[in-house]
Amino acid sequence: MQKVENTYVYGKNPVYEILLKNPKRVNKIYFQNGIFFDNRLKRINDLAFQNRIQVQYLNLQKFNDYFEEKPNFQGVVASVSPVEYLELSDFLEKNSKDYKRLVILDSVEDPHNLGAIIRTTAAAGFDAVMVSNHRAAAVTALVEKISSGAVNHIPIIKTTSLSASIDILKKHDFWVIATQMEAKDNYYEIDYTNMNFALVMGSEGKGISKTILNKADFTVKLESNFESLNVSAAAAVIIYEAKRQIEIKQKPKSL
């Protein structure tokens, strides 16, 4: 496992998700003193008690002093251990599904896009997200919050070389699908149901590098509106098209 520096997780949903999915990461919970305890905050408090995690109450001024970033913390912050990245070899070894699906991000630098893509990929039931070690956003507290805690529900694979990792995937019978405005095929014309596949999304400004594009088995476009969508929105469109096709294929035929 590889680790990235990450000290705090902010907000009700991210804190709840990490307590629910991976409580061993949580060192301490901070509540804003005097805040109304809705059902989610009550559940966070209960989970902290069940897992014997220390809880501390701070007034608003101390909250602001402690957490200089001043995000929308919604009255709760968790002090956590670093997020663990999964090695590609471990992913290939442990995942035993009939077909595996992952999203590869080529130099996506905006943490909001990274968090949104992780959230969408996890929600759609994909198996992993792969990110680059260079010129790309890392999984920080902000990304964890944007993902609503989804980083605790899907493996994040970090690699020093996307190109080499794609070569490994192809040796393990993965098909590589890259997004490109000039592609001939629309995203919905690909059959996502009968193969292992890796969907590659490019950076906000430059798209997918030529090196990675040259490794693609398919390139797809989002028709004429591709330019108007940012990378997280474009990824969501394709991910849910793949999910739609897979669900139709798996649906039992009526007699």
C-alpha positions as CSV (number, residue, x, y, z in Angstrom):
1,M,0.0,0.0,0.0
2,Q,1.1,3.6,-0.7
3,K,0.0,6.5,1.5
4,V,-0.7,10.2,1.0
5,E,-0.6,12.9,3.6
6,N,-4.1,13.7,4.8
7,T,-5.0,15.0,8.3
8,Y,-8.6,15.9,8.5
9,V,-12.0,15.0,7.0
10,Y,-14.7,17.6,7.1
11,G,-18.5,17.4,7.0
12,K,-21.3,15.0,8.0
13,N,-21.3,12.6,5.1
14,P,-17.5,12.1,4.7
15,V,-17.0,11.6,8.4
16,Y,-20.0,9.2,8.6
17,E,-18.8,7.2,5.6
18,I,-15.3,6.8,7.0
19,L,-16.6,5.7,10.4
20,L,-18.9,3.3,8.7
21,K,-16.5,1.8,6.2
22,N,-13.1,2.2,7.7
23,P,-13.2,3.3,11.4
24,K,-9.6,2.3,12.0
25,R,-8.5,5.4,10.0
26,V,-10.2,7.7,12.5
27,N,-8.1,9.0,15.4
28,K,-10.5,11.6,16.9
29,I,-13.8,13.3,16.3
30,Y,-14.4,17.0,16.8
31,F,-17.9,18.4,17.2
32,Q,-18.8,22.1,17.2
33,N,-20.2,22.8,20.7
34,G,-23.8,23.8,20.7
35,I,-24.6,22.6,17.2
36,F,-28.0,20.9,16.6
37,F,-27.5,17.1,16.5
38,D,-29.5,15.9,13.6
39,N,-29.8,12.2,12.9
40,R,-26.5,12.1,10.9
41,L,-24.5,13.7,13.7
42,K,-26.2,11.4,16.3
43,R,-25.1,8.4,14.2
44,I,-21.6,9.8,14.0
45,N,-21.5,10.1,17.7
46,D,-22.8,6.6,18.2
47,L,-20.3,5.1,15.8
48,A,-17.4,7.0,17.5
49,F,-18.6,5.5,20.9
50,Q,-18.9,2.0,19.4
51,N,-15.4,2.1,18.0
52,R,-14.0,3.8,21.1
53,I,-12.9,6.8,19.3
54,Q,-12.2,10.0,21.3
55,V,-14.6,12.8,20.9
56,Q,-13.9,16.5,21.7
57,Y,-16.3,19.5,21.6
58,L,-15.0,22.9,20.5
59,N,-16.8,26.2,20.4
60,L,-17.0,28.0,17.0
61,Q,-14.0,30.2,17.7
62,K,-11.8,27.2,18.6
63,F,-13.1,25.4,15.5
64,N,-11.9,28.3,13.4
65,D,-8.5,28.4,15.2
66,Y,-8.0,24.7,14.9
67,F,-9.0,24.3,11.3
68,E,-7.5,27.3,9.4
69,E,-8.9,26.2,6.0
70,K,-12.4,27.1,7.3
71,P,-14.3,24.7,5.0
72,N,-18.0,24.0,5.3
73,F,-17.3,21.5,8.1
74,Q,-21.0,21.2,9.1
75,G,-20.2,21.0,12.7
76,V,-18.0,17.9,12.6
77,V,-14.3,17.1,11.7
78,A,-12.4,13.8,11.9
79,S,-8.7,13.5,12.5
80,V,-7.7,10.6,10.3
81,S,-4.8,8.5,9.2
82,P,-3.7,8.8,5.5
83,V,-5.8,7.3,2.7
84,E,-4.2,4.1,1.4
85,Y,-3.7,3.6,-2.3
86,L,-4.0,0.1,-3.7
87,E,-1.3,-1.4,-5.8
88,L,-2.3,-2.4,-9.3
89,S,-1.0,-5.9,-8.8
90,D,-3.2,-6.3,-5.6
91,F,-6.2,-5.1,-7.6
92,L,-5.7,-7.6,-10.4
93,E,-5.0,-10.4,-7.9
94,K,-7.9,-9.8,-5.5
95,N,-10.7,-8.8,-7.8
96,S,-12.6,-11.9,-8.9
97,K,-15.6,-10.5,-10.7
98,D,-16.4,-11.9,-14.1
99,Y,-15.6,-8.5,-15.7
100,K,-13.7,-5.7,-14.1
101,R,-14.2,-2.0,-14.8
102,L,-12.1,0.9,-13.8
103,V,-11.6,4.6,-14.6
104,I,-8.2,5.9,-15.4
105,L,-7.5,9.7,-14.9
106,D,-4.8,11.1,-17.1
107,S,-3.4,14.2,-15.2
108,V,-6.8,15.4,-13.8
109,E,-5.6,18.3,-11.6
110,D,-8.8,19.8,-10.1
111,P,-9.6,18.1,-6.8
112,H,-13.3,18.9,-7.3
113,N,-13.3,16.9,-10.5
114,L,-11.3,14.1,-8.9
115,G,-13.7,13.9,-5.9
116,A,-16.8,14.0,-8.2
117,I,-15.4,11.2,-10.4
118,I,-14.5,9.0,-7.5
119,R,-18.1,9.5,-6.2
120,T,-19.7,8.6,-9.5
121,T,-17.4,5.6,-10.1
122,A,-18.2,4.2,-6.7
123,A,-21.9,4.8,-7.0
124,A,-22.0,3.1,-10.4
125,G,-20.4,0.0,-9.0
126,F,-17.1,0.2,-10.8
127,D,-14.1,-1.6,-9.3
128,A,-11.4,1.1,-9.0
129,V,-10.1,4.5,-10.0
130,M,-6.5,4.9,-11.2
131,V,-4.6,8.2,-10.8
132,S,-1.1,9.3,-11.8
133,N,1.6,10.2,-9.4
134,H,2.6,13.2,-11.5
135,R,0.8,16.4,-12.5
136,A,-2.4,15.2,-10.9
137,A,-4.6,15.9,-7.9
138,A,-4.0,13.6,-4.9
139,V,-6.7,12.3,-2.5
140,T,-6.8,15.1,0.1
141,A,-9.3,16.0,2.7
142,L,-11.0,18.2,0.1
143,V,-11.3,15.4,-2.4
144,E,-12.7,13.1,0.4
145,K,-15.3,15.7,1.2
146,I,-16.3,16.3,-2.5
147,S,-16.6,12.5,-2.9
148,S,-18.9,12.4,0.1
149,G,-16.7,9.7,1.6
150,A,-16.7,7.5,-1.6
151,V,-12.9,7.2,-1.3
152,N,-13.7,4.7,1.5
153,H,-15.9,2.6,-0.9
154,I,-13.7,2.1,-3.9
155,P,-10.0,1.3,-4.3
156,I,-7.8,4.1,-5.6
157,I,-4.8,2.9,-7.5
158,K,-1.9,5.3,-7.8
159,T,0.9,4.7,-10.4
160,T,4.1,6.4,-11.4
161,S,3.4,5.5,-15.0
162,L,0.0,5.3,-16.6
163,S,1.5,4.0,-19.8
164,A,3.2,1.1,-18.1
165,S,0.1,0.4,-16.0
166,I,-2.1,0.3,-19.1
167,D,0.3,-2.2,-20.7
168,I,-0.2,-4.4,-17.6
169,L,-3.9,-4.1,-17.8
170,K,-3.9,-5.0,-21.5
171,K,-1.9,-8.1,-20.6
172,H,-4.7,-9.0,-18.2
173,D,-7.3,-8.8,-21.0
174,F,-8.5,-5.3,-20.4
175,W,-9.7,-3.2,-23.3
176,V,-8.9,0.5,-23.1
177,I,-11.5,3.1,-24.0
178,A,-10.3,6.7,-24.3
179,T,-12.4,9.8,-24.7
180,Q,-11.5,12.1,-27.7
181,M,-13.5,14.8,-29.3
182,E,-12.4,13.7,-32.8
183,A,-13.4,10.0,-32.2
184,K,-15.6,8.3,-34.8
185,D,-17.8,6.4,-32.3
186,N,-20.2,8.0,-29.9
187,Y,-19.9,6.8,-26.3
188,Y,-23.2,4.8,-26.4
189,E,-22.1,2.8,-29.5
190,I,-19.6,0.8,-27.6
191,D,-20.7,-2.5,-26.0
192,Y,-19.4,-2.3,-22.4
193,T,-20.9,-5.6,-21.2
194,N,-18.7,-8.4,-22.4
195,M,-15.2,-7.3,-21.5
196,N,-12.8,-6.0,-18.8
197,F,-12.4,-2.3,-19.6
198,A,-10.6,0.8,-18.5
199,L,-12.2,4.1,-19.3
200,V,-9.6,6.9,-19.7
201,M,-10.5,10.5,-19.0
202,G,-8.1,13.3,-19.8
203,S,-7.0,16.4,-18.0
204,E,-9.1,19.6,-17.8
205,G,-7.0,21.5,-20.3
206,K,-5.1,19.1,-22.5
207,G,-7.2,16.0,-22.6
208,I,-5.5,12.6,-22.9
209,S,-1.8,12.5,-23.8
210,K,-0.9,11.1,-27.2
211,T,1.1,8.3,-25.6
212,I,-2.1,7.0,-23.8
213,L,-4.3,7.6,-26.8
214,N,-2.0,5.4,-28.9
215,K,-2.7,2.5,-26.5
216,A,-6.5,2.8,-26.7
217,D,-8.5,0.0,-28.3
218,F,-11.5,2.3,-28.7
219,T,-11.9,6.1,-28.7
220,V,-15.3,7.6,-28.0
221,K,-16.9,11.1,-28.1
222,L,-19.9,12.7,-26.4
223,E,-21.2,14.1,-29.7
224,S,-21.2,17.9,-30.2
225,N,-21.6,18.8,-26.5
226,F,-18.3,17.4,-25.3
227,E,-16.6,20.8,-25.1
228,S,-19.3,22.1,-22.8
229,L,-18.8,19.3,-20.2
230,N,-16.0,19.3,-17.7
231,V,-14.2,16.0,-17.1
232,S,-16.3,14.9,-14.1
233,A,-19.6,15.5,-16.0
234,A,-18.3,13.8,-19.1
235,A,-17.1,10.8,-17.0
236,A,-20.5,10.5,-15.4
237,V,-22.3,10.3,-18.7
238,I,-20.1,7.5,-20.0
239,I,-20.0,5.6,-16.7
240,Y,-23.7,5.5,-16.4
241,E,-24.2,4.5,-20.0
242,A,-21.9,1.5,-19.2
243,K,-23.9,0.8,-16.0
244,R,-27.2,1.0,-18.0
245,Q,-25.9,-1.5,-20.6
246,I,-24.6,-3.9,-17.9
247,E,-27.9,-3.8,-15.9
248,I,-29.9,-4.5,-19.0
249,K,-27.6,-7.5,-19.8
250,Q,-27.9,-8.9,-16.3
251,K,-31.7,-8.4,-16.1
252,P,-33.5,-11.8,-16.1
253,K,-35.5,-12.3,-19.3
254,S,-39.2,-12.5,-18.6
255,L,-41.0,-15.8,-19.6
